[in-house]
Amino acid sequence: MRATRLFCWFVRFAVVLPALATGAELPAAPEDGGPRNFEVSAAGGLNLRKRPTTAAPVLTRYPNGTWLDNLGCQEAEGRAWCDVQQLGGGPRGYVSAEFLRQAVAPHGAVATGPDDSALRAGQGDFDARGTLPCAQSVGQPTRECQFGVARAGGGYATVIVSHPDGRKRALFFRAGMPIGADTSEADGYHEFSAPKEGDLHFIRVGPERYEVVDAVVLGG
């Protein structure tokens, strides 16, 4: 009788286990054509865990609507877990894929595939060129500086601004939002800020100022 019960338990376990392992479809990584970003879809928020398990420590909790970078997903504990980091920076960890949706870019599409804008900009492979207002120091009036922009779709772009003295500054945009610049230790790790009014980004990199309209990043 005991052997019969053990056999029945084994059969039930063997039937259920494959269903758990394959019940959640793994979202593709950007390099495999998947979305670059997810948006949290959980009214009460979503825990970011150190490892892909509900037993792992919670690193932080994301509010509903938070944008996350898609760093790849895997199966664990019978569910899909995604390796993520908040758009713009923060701790990296894992969240359950069932509480994520593809993030829709400013122009209404889902940005997929790898972001090659920085690479192309570094090679001088620009989608557009023009001028934009800029200043290099506090109190200096803005002047027109040459720029080139390499776009990767979905509001992902790298803008290279050339100052009259020959110095250049790279400004990085993701999902239509300015997230940083190519500052270095030699620059003193300048503070970065980017308030927006209408369709105009007022970007500050330490004492430097730049005014970038959405059309530069999104095209059109």
Order of alpha helices (4+ residues) and beta strands (2+ residues): alpha-beta-beta-beta-beta-beta-beta-beta-alpha-beta-beta-beta-beta-beta-beta-beta-beta-beta-alpha
